[in-house]
């Protein structure tokens, strides 16, 4: 089997935390990313769910911006029912 190098960029703190966690699992970053790549190839998909956080949706950010402006202008915020979000 021939191997090749792969270069990726990531936040330095994320790299340190990842390396620490992988070491606790008895592997290094290369082994962890190889396991990830093998799972992607085997399953034909990312092996975990990736979804947007509803907090950062366009509608919610617009609502928060309006609410912040209202508060700055001394207006009272309208009450609303809590929104259920899956963990």
Phi and psi in degrees as a GROMACS rama.xvg file:
@    title "Ramachandran Plot"
@    xaxis  label "Phi"
@    yaxis  label "Psi"
@TYPE xy
-89.3801  138.414  UNK-2
-109.367  163.289  UNK-3
-141.71  161.425  UNK-4
-91.5022  144.418  UNK-5
-128.439  129.216  UNK-6
-110.401  134.792  UNK-7
-133.446  156.492  UNK-8
-111.741  138.798  UNK-9
-154.711  163.515  UNK-10
-56.2095  136.587  UNK-11
-60.5294  -40.8804  UNK-12
-67.2719  -39.3224  UNK-13
-61.1538  -40.9132  UNK-14
-61.3986  -46.7037  UNK-15
-61.8774  -45.4227  UNK-16
-63.5412  -41.553  UNK-17
-63.3037  -46.854  UNK-18
-59.9809  -40.2792  UNK-19
-62.4552  -46.7417  UNK-20
-65.4881  -44.9503  UNK-21
-61.016  -39.2124  UNK-22
-61.6666  -39.7602  UNK-23
-61.9272  -26.0431  UNK-24
-90.599  0.0776656  UNK-25
82.8625  26.0121  UNK-26
-142.466  168.876  UNK-27
-106.543  179.6  UNK-28
-62.8805  -39.7555  UNK-29
-58.5674  -46.5175  UNK-30
-63.7778  -42.2235  UNK-31
-62.9925  -45.4221  UNK-32
-70.714  -31.3561  UNK-33
-65.1559  -43.6443  UNK-34
-59.3828  -42.9032  UNK-35
-60.8991  -48.8138  UNK-36
-62.2276  -39.8421  UNK-37
-64.4459  -39.5904  UNK-38
-66.0454  -39.5938  UNK-39
-61.5353  -46.3924  UNK-40
-66.1179  -45.0181  UNK-41
-63.1142  -44.2366  UNK-42
-90.5241  -16.4606  UNK-43
69.9223  25.8756  UNK-44
-163.02  167.537  UNK-45
-67.3749  129.421  UNK-46
-79.6071  24.1585  UNK-47
-155.622  160.689  UNK-48
-77.642  135.485  UNK-49
-119.668  120.472  UNK-50
-143.828  155.673  UNK-51
-75.0082  145.507  UNK-52
-77.2081  121.229  UNK-53
-61.0042  -21.2621  UNK-54
-59.1663  -35.0219  UNK-55
-92.6996  12.11  UNK-56
-64.6689  153.523  UNK-57
-56.841  -45.8186  UNK-58
-61.7085  -43.0735  UNK-59
-68.3414  -40.2239  UNK-60
-64.5012  -38.326  UNK-61
-64.1831  -43.0043  UNK-62
-61.2976  -44.0729  UNK-63
-64.5754  -38.3598  UNK-64
-63.8254  -45.0102  UNK-65
-61.8587  -43.5262  UNK-66
-63.2754  -40.6107  UNK-67
-63.1545  -42.2977  UNK-68
-64.1011  -41.5372  UNK-69
-60.9016  -43.6474  UNK-70
-63.5027  -41.0725  UNK-71
-61.857  -31.3257  UNK-72
-87.8059  6.92767  UNK-73
79.5505  11.2792  UNK-74
-83.0546  149.532  UNK-75
-82.6047  139.032  UNK-76
-74.6455  142.21  UNK-77
-71.8434  140.435  UNK-78
-80.7077  151.89  UNK-79
-149.09  163.725  UNK-80
-73.7934  145.362  UNK-81
-60.7707  148.493  UNK-82
-103.158  126.7  UNK-83
-79.273  132.836  UNK-84
-131.135  133.496  UNK-85
-65.3412  138.753  UNK-86
